[in-house]
């Protein structure tokens, strides 16, 4: 997201393999007590220790597959460690989803795990279509029965199924859509994999506004999460409608390629002059759209908002003092800088910003109010008010009023502060233009939704932020990553420490002419190590 998985599996290791088979007994007849009594009486050699044996794995999976193929959900469910849930989903597999002719081909076992392929037929009326996919399951020891059982997980029935999901064949609630970019180029999930969940959501919200006609489909219904249905197969073709988005196929291709080399990475790019989303991409195993929905501390990229807070509060200016001592203490918590950063007691705010000096910002914790950062983020940058209307679900950032150590930590993007890459791309766009323009992926006029508003920045504040970000890009911590990018550029690096991780999360944000982008890589190290190259590649797509 061996003998168990992380999803509440009940497993026990006993003195021996899962169970001893009673001579000649049929499926399910295992008796560990009998085996132990025989050993105690001196008969037999005892029960070997360890997880389910290869024979038990093959026998259990064989019986489970046979019951599944014969559409015997009760029997198949009884072979799992969560029989009720398994029976319900497997029953719906045959009834609601109209899947018949199931044939399961197991692959070579890897310990207790068995890969397999499924071939079946989906029908609706006189229409039928073949269905084929691959999955895997594991066999574990039942905690009470001590017999080998299939470790139940909805993904073994179909890899697109999650907790609380169901399969069904239905006339779709909305027609399929052909989403196109700002220049009319068709955007598909096959060419741009990160778009998949968002295309589903766009269809759910706007499919009935595009002039298409609904078809009949096999879908995964995400009842528990409320997410848009995931279409697995179309039985009766409808007519797709055409939906124009703000995306740029060129920028989207660059974003998809940029995250490929960095696991658990996300990036988002917007057009500062309009707020329109140009691209986003995620490289994650869980399919989560962290580019829009991620909630993580942004590290030193937050210093864009912090610097604006200091300037607007009259505490300093870009050319004003912001000393950079080796360490700073706020309410008994000691803050330090990245290793190798030389202290500079005479530094200006611009110099401390470009060098990403943490202590320079922490030293101002005495002078800012508990709500200063939260007010600046909300009123100037439109962050943290939970009122964005992007066109698909998004996290709008969290910058709460904070006291104690979190007041200082917030100034360097730690503590209770949480943002997504889309939030930070918007922050960067606001810094560049001085105007907050809420990001959108489809025009507000499409459904008459009311976009979020904010005051934006005073011209002098915006001018100073641009100068500091340009300095960071040309000669500061971002210079190596931004080298070779022409035009009007600016950037800010960041890294955010996370409990339990060996390395910090890598953050980077920057702009080039009329494109602003931000990226985050979990466990990626410094900003220039992972997130920086991702952003630079997206910014180059504007050239």
Beta strands, then each sheet from edge to edge (+ up, - down):
strand 1: 99-106
strand 2: 113-124
strand 3: 127-141
strand 4: 148-150
strand 5: 166-171
strand 6: 177-180
strand 7: 216-221
strand 8: 230-236
strand 9: 241-244
strand 10: 265-270
strand 11: 277-283
strand 12: 327-330
strand 13: 333-336
strand 14: 489-496
strand 15: 505-512
strand 16: 515-521
sheet 1: 1+ 2- 3+ 4-
sheet 2: 5+ 7- 8+
sheet 3: 6+ 9+
sheet 4: 11+ 10- 16+ 15- 14+
sheet 5: 12+ 13-
end
